[in-house]
Amino acid sequence: MIKASFILLLLAGSGVAAQTGRTVFFDDFSGPTLDLRKWSVRITGTSMGVVNDEQQAYVDSTATLYIVHGAEAEGAENGALVLQPRFSAGYMAPDGKKFDFLSGRIDTRGKMEFTYGEASARIKMTEGHGLWPAWWILGNGPWPKCGEIDVMENIGDRQWASAAMHGPGYSGNTPLTKRFFFPPENDITHWHVYAVDWTPDSLIFRYDDAVIYRVTKAMVAKYGPWSYDNAKYLILNFAIGGGYPAGVFGTKEPYFGLDASTVEAIKAGRCRMLVDWVKVVQK
């Protein structure tokens, strides 16, 4: 068994602030490839379908999911995970559906699930209206009864990221959501730590240690049942287009929720989400 003192030393050496409690999950993507003991790669048309009218197919490919080190890691000391959408006109998924975009999605379902604790990740992104990278937490079973915690979503606007909660009676266009606007000199294209502290009675969202949103059990009761007492797993994904960006920006052409300039940026390989590390601490 790994001793707590060793874990604290490991975190300190990784540039991650040590927190009081027991670290139940940690990955700083320091290896040559994604650690499949911790993560599973999801594939559209096999393990999952399409939601939210998104335009991408998730694939298991080093073109869309890969690890970088050194200068390519853009300041991530021990390496970084990259999720990168690609243009691939007419790609046919295993279920026969066609897509023009490929991307990546990973999660810890069945490998690391937890109830309560602080989940955090250090992330940087590129801008582009219609890009939809996300860092979130989901329970097993039918949605939205399973409960969804969106720690960070971004739809390509460099100024802000948002946090949200989804459950029965408050799913989809949920009233339980909050945008946080960054200062111009430190927008979403810079590294930020996006975290949620999940307890039996509340969820407190923090960006760079500052509280940006607090939701209590009593607040949720106005809309529906509290769906946050069950085990949940971690998700990192990079969606393209779909209902959320279309609803905010009004873009329907050339793709639903995705404008022409962003399509060209994807084709040029300029759109990425980098993840320095992910961890879960139970206090």
Long-range contacts (C-beta under 8 A, 24 or more apart in sequence): 11-279, 14-77, 14-78, 14-277, 15-77, 15-78, 15-276, 16-122, 16-277, 16-279, 19-118, 19-281, 19-283, 20-281, 20-283, 21-117, 21-118, 21-281, 21-282, 21-283, 22-281, 22-282, 22-283, 23-279, 23-280, 23-281, 24-112, 24-114, 24-117, 24-280, 24-281, 24-282, 25-108, 25-112, 25-114, 25-234, 25-278, 25-279, 25-280, 26-277, 26-278, 26-279, 26-280, 27-277, 27-278, 27-279, 28-76, 28-78, 28-79, 28-276, 28-277, 29-67, 29-76, 29-78, 29-79, 29-80, 29-81, 29-275, 29-276, 29-277, 30-78, 30-79, 31-67, 31-79, 32-67, 33-66, 33-67, 34-65, 34-66, 34-67, 34-81, 34-106, 37-111, 38-108, 38-111, 38-112, 39-106, 39-107, 39-108, 39-111, 40-106, 40-107, 40-108, 40-109, 40-110, 40-111, 41-65, 41-104, 41-105, 41-106, 42-105, 42-106, 42-107, 42-237, 43-93, 43-94, 44-93, 44-94, 44-95, 44-97, 44-99, 45-93, 45-94, 45-95, 45-96, 45-97, 46-94, 46-95, 48-105, 49-95, 50-97, 51-242, 52-239, 52-242, 52-243, 52-244, 53-241, 53-242, 53-243, 53-246, 53-256, 53-257, 54-132, 54-239, 54-240, 54-241, 54-242, 54-257, 55-99, 55-100, 55-101, 55-240, 55-241, 55-242, 55-255, 55-256, 55-257, 55-258, 56-85, 56-99, 56-101, 56-102, 56-103, 56-238, 56-239, 56-240, 56-241, 57-91, 57-93, 57-97, 57-99, 57-101, 57-102, 57-103, 58-102, 58-103, 58-104, 58-105, 58-237, 59-91, 59-102, 59-103, 59-104, 61-102, 61-104, 63-102, 64-102, 64-103, 64-104, 64-238, 65-104, 65-106, 68-274, 73-274, 73-276, 74-124, 74-274, 75-124, 75-191, 75-276, 76-122, 76-191, 76-274, 76-276, 76-277, 77-276, 78-277, 80-274, 80-275, 80-276, 81-236, 81-274, 81-275, 82-272, 82-273, 82-274, 82-275, 83-133, 83-236, 83-237, 83-238, 83-272, 83-273, 83-275, 84-238, 84-269, 84-271, 84-272, 84-273, 85-131, 85-238, 85-240, 85-266, 85-271, 86-266, 86-269, 87-263, 87-266, 87-267, 100-255, 101-240, 101-241, 101-255, 101-266, 103-237, 103-238, 103-239, 103-240, 104-237, 104-238, 105-235, 105-236, 105-237, 105-238, 106-235, 106-236, 106-237, 107-138, 107-233, 107-234, 107-235, 107-236, 108-233, 108-234, 108-235, 109-140, 109-233, 110-233, 111-233, 112-233, 112-234, 112-280, 113-140, 113-231, 113-232, 113-233, 114-231, 114-232, 114-233, 114-280, 114-282, 115-229, 115-230, 115-231, 115-232, 116-198, 116-199, 116-200, 116-282, 117-197, 117-198, 117-280, 117-281, 117-282, 117-283, 118-195, 118-196, 118-197, 118-198, 118-280, 118-281, 118-282, 118-283, 119-151, 119-195, 119-196, 119-198, 119-234, 119-278, 119-279, 119-280, 120-193, 120-194, 120-195, 120-196, 120-206, 120-278, 120-279, 120-280, 120-281, 121-151, 121-152, 121-193, 121-194, 121-195, 121-236, 121-275, 121-276, 121-277, 121-278, 121-279, 122-191, 122-192, 122-193, 122-194, 122-275, 122-276, 122-277, 123-152, 123-191, 123-192, 123-193, 123-194, 123-273, 123-274, 123-275, 123-276, 124-188, 124-189, 124-190, 124-191, 124-192, 124-273, 124-274, 124-276, 125-154, 125-188, 125-189, 125-272, 125-273, 125-274, 126-189, 126-265, 126-270, 126-271, 126-272, 126-273, 127-156, 127-157, 127-158, 127-187, 127-188, 127-189, 128-156, 128-261, 128-262, 128-265, 128-266, 128-270, 128-271, 129-155, 129-156, 129-157, 129-245, 129-249, 129-251, 129-258, 129-259, 129-261, 129-262, 130-155, 130-156, 130-240, 130-241, 130-245, 130-249, 130-251, 130-255, 130-257, 130-258, 130-259, 130-262, 131-155, 131-156, 131-238, 131-240, 131-245, 131-262, 131-271, 132-156, 132-238, 132-239, 132-240, 132-241, 132-242, 132-244, 132-245, 132-257, 133-237, 133-238, 133-239, 133-273, 134-235, 134-236, 134-237, 134-238, 134-239, 135-194, 135-235, 135-236, 135-275, 136-234, 136-235, 137-196, 137-198, 137-232, 137-233, 137-234, 137-235, 138-232, 138-233, 138-235, 139-227, 139-230, 139-231, 139-232, 139-233, 140-230, 140-231, 140-232, 140-233, 141-230, 143-171, 144-168, 144-170, 144-171, 144-227, 145-225, 145-227, 146-227, 146-230, 146-232, 147-227, 147-228, 147-230, 147-232, 149-196, 149-198, 149-203, 149-228, 149-232, 150-177, 151-194, 151-195, 151-196, 151-205, 152-194, 152-207, 153-244, 154-188, 155-244, 155-245, 155-248, 155-249, 156-245, 156-262, 157-188, 157-248, 158-187, 158-188, 158-189, 159-184, 159-187, 159-188, 160-188, 161-188, 161-192, 161-194, 161-207, 163-196, 163-205, 163-212, 163-213, 165-203, 165-215, 165-220, 165-228, 167-220, 167-223, 167-224, 167-225, 167-226, 167-227, 167-228, 168-224, 168-225, 168-227, 169-223, 169-224, 169-225, 170-220, 170-223, 170-224, 173-247, 175-223, 176-215, 176-219, 176-220, 176-223, 178-205, 178-212, 178-213, 180-207, 180-212, 180-213, 191-276, 198-228, 200-229, 203-228, 234-278, 234-280, 236-273, 236-275, 236-278, 238-273, 240-266
